[in-house]
Amino acid sequence: MTLFFRITMLLIFFSSCSNHIEEGLYIRSSVMIETIPSASGVICNEGNIWLVGDDAAPLFEVNNKLEIINQYTLSKINNKVDGRILKSLKADFESLDMVGDEIIVLGSGSKEISRDTAFVFNKKTRMLISEKSIRPLFNLFIELGNYDSLSSINIEGLSSCSKYFYLLQRGNIGNHNDIFRIAKPDFLSYLHGGDLPRMEIFHFQLPMIKEFMSGFSGACVSPDEKFLIFTSSVESTLDVYHDGEVLGSFIGMIPLQGDGALTELQTWPVKENGQFIITKLESVCVKNQEHMLYDLICVSDNDDGKSGVYEFTLIVK
């Protein structure tokens, strides 16, 4: 019997005795791995996990024991120091999503040429089927978001529902935590050679630690498509390029349906024993959902080359 199943049964029992169910975020496990540097994106699919790292060239396929099954090179830039691609050269993979058999991996856009590529990988054929510069799309983000310059763009989350793609701008610098929404057929067409898509922008105020604002760092759509579940993290830095001291992270939810759609949010600090876990959560996926319970897998990057894999249970009223 899995831990998630036991928690579910306990909650069903207690809810039958009382209308009160304790809402909150509960950490179940954490593992540090050194075989994948700087994990920044995660997808759960058919019992396996797909990962990218922001200073790694491959797309990694991992089993539930966190053992690498396969790795598929995406970026041709692979100049490594201590197993990590040089910061000035890396493709900066920060987000990925899966649509059917296609896995979409995006660079952050925070630097021209090396960080502005979208890769489309077919998990059925195990082949890279598309590689495209999406700098024109990043330029539209800058224009629509009224950002100061190229250096302010930093797309760190990508996820989709049946109708839309959501691209999350990490805006802890300059207060630009934005979500760009693009119709799903339009974005897919663009990746495969079509015209630039139309988009909408939604701005959010995210929580702070000390005087530093958190920034979007990853996202996924819940299986029932009611919520966008996101991670945000906090560093003591004043620009998007240079790393700062890691202060902690949050997990949050934004409704995608109803009156509060893409306007409201709820967040939970990532803590253990009342203290922030000093880690920079970079992405999240839902391993399982049972009504108000979400079984989450998150990955983290503390800028030291190692990757953290965390499992949480999120209980929401």
Steps between C-alpha positions, in 0.01 A plus 500: 500500500651832391543790739272712284227233516532476880471878535194496276332229708574686823353821362187322382465352850548832677275688259221256578536599866548874451456771242851628575791380291839652566618682191871529435820392329677196645845381399526123456854445379807672361793354308811670366639361173830581330448325166274780367640851545277790603153349439261765371206322338302184576217297346332190645384256233404131506701419811818672382634852546645727233750765611709782361774700670585860430870428449461157339465410131278187517138419569505233773257210543501375860316216676322523834825409677656812346730289284576632152348269239594704194633841409453678169725787400311813396748787507818460296682731741666268747813677631513373857682590819443256788215340303316830439480706182662841535254768608591722206424220249219292648159465333339572838218247480245627753168350394343206324158359422357191337225502236411156372830337402685832476716647776563873462812647664566875509802711576433790734555775244729690738783508246496517121591198283603258775180531708223566250439154350193276519557126459226250416579136581281202411502258793353219289768504230766635741593760238553876507254620235530878521751762613402864457609844619202667663668837552211677317263354760721619787507845341119503503508410869732794566271736307175379652643489853664842461829356625810714516721299267600160370671429831165510682342206316519169687237239409518224762168319475303333221180300529182437306139400537267388222461858368804707595871512568621699800852645502621642830737794520724500807466862608652523844715778352288799398169356627409329173365160608282448197318217327463504122203300371503376140238288323632146479465448123669837434802426718548151358470640147765762580742238632461305177557794265180707520445868572556673832199435724275749671518504878358645820694607809404464867700663781539357853636617833697215657609461864831623638770379738663789682517783247534271197204408280455144378484430128315240295730203448279220363141386448261225401127480436308279743356180345145638530616824331355713779831643623843608390734370771826693516828530685665829586838551659699776665863602453678805637599631158431819307504367142379199300845378395705479820411255775447611859462336839207259499242603761212257440203411282120489475244275331183666380177457305325729252143414393448451128121491518229715657496864611853490643660349190852635450442778751517332842765281658574309818851411620663278760856548628727198459594440862605222731470533878387858452809609306543563128677215323798672345449382147396660172204303366512514120204299377202288603285220360195319636565132550146431617183694589217375718237770539667762720828312548792552266803271498779726370854450378725806496859545391747751637826666402716666762758627247759248624457245219289256701128439457236444762186292448222565752165332551216695660137447585290812450155502661264773381145574613 
